[in-house]
């Protein structure tokens, strides 16, 4: 079973590293007190591996953490080991994609720019199947069905109690490209317009007339979280693999790019009207 990172593991890693550094203790010294190797503690602090609760307790005692801080971080450590629904698909989906699903499930807000396709959280089954069939990887029918199932299950978060705020900006090419043919695309666009009416969802279309824009290099997602200490996660899907740029400049650049794209796009009401008009043309 892959040891996929989660938001909680990332939070735990950050807090443990901060506590150690606040008392001027080296990784080697802390690892010795906790009974683990320095290399393992280094990987824990980089959120590359999980950590057992007894080790967390030993580290917290070593760092002299207050009872309140210790109780909070032990709880985080316990929940960090819980596996989400997507873990049952190990082997069927790439590890980087599974990591993204975990972050997405914890997000309070999702900003998604798509250059040529409809966002996965808004796709119909017919549209998704056509995308998978036409992708770079040659997937078997069984693999397609498994990935289709994953994508449909992801969409449940839009209808759960306390859903994330989703803001999607789509290049006009995303609603014009006839994925799966006119009938499938018309169904997809009508579904997109319906999703856009949810109170926590905003959809904007960036028209061809807008010309060059910050999203020209490609699609990307910015995930924000309820805890202000949890930094945004930027996700970029590429043919060479999925990327998670973590540098301050990279994250801030993605946030600024999305802000500019929102400003350049049609207003949500105008966007939904365009989406419905394109669906009518196809029908």
HELIX and SHEET records of a PDB file:
HELIX    1   1 UNK A    7  UNK A   22  1                                  16    
HELIX    2   2 UNK A   27  UNK A   34  1                                   8    
HELIX    3   3 UNK A   38  UNK A   45  1                                   8    
HELIX    4   4 UNK A   53  UNK A   63  1                                  11    
HELIX    5   5 UNK A   67  UNK A   80  1                                  14    
HELIX    6   6 UNK A   85  UNK A   89  5                                   5    
HELIX    7   7 UNK A   95  UNK A  106  1                                  12    
HELIX    8   8 UNK A  120  UNK A  122  5                                   3    
HELIX    9   9 UNK A  125  UNK A  133  1                                   9    
HELIX   10  10 UNK A  141  UNK A  154  1                                  14    
HELIX   11  11 UNK A  155  UNK A  159  5                                   5    
HELIX   12  12 UNK A  172  UNK A  176  1                                   5    
HELIX   13  13 UNK A  182  UNK A  195  1                                  14    
HELIX   14  14 UNK A  208  UNK A  210  5                                   3    
HELIX   15  15 UNK A  248  UNK A  264  1                                  17    
HELIX   16  16 UNK A  268  UNK A  282  1                                  15    
SHEET    1   A 6 UNK A 201  UNK A 206  0                                        
SHEET    2   A 6 UNK A 165  UNK A 171  1                                        
SHEET    3   A 6 UNK A 109  UNK A 114  1                                        
SHEET    4   A 6 UNK A 220  UNK A 224 -1                                        
SHEET    5   A 6 UNK A 233  UNK A 238 -1                                        
SHEET    6   A 6 UNK A 241  UNK A 243 -1                                        
END                                                                             
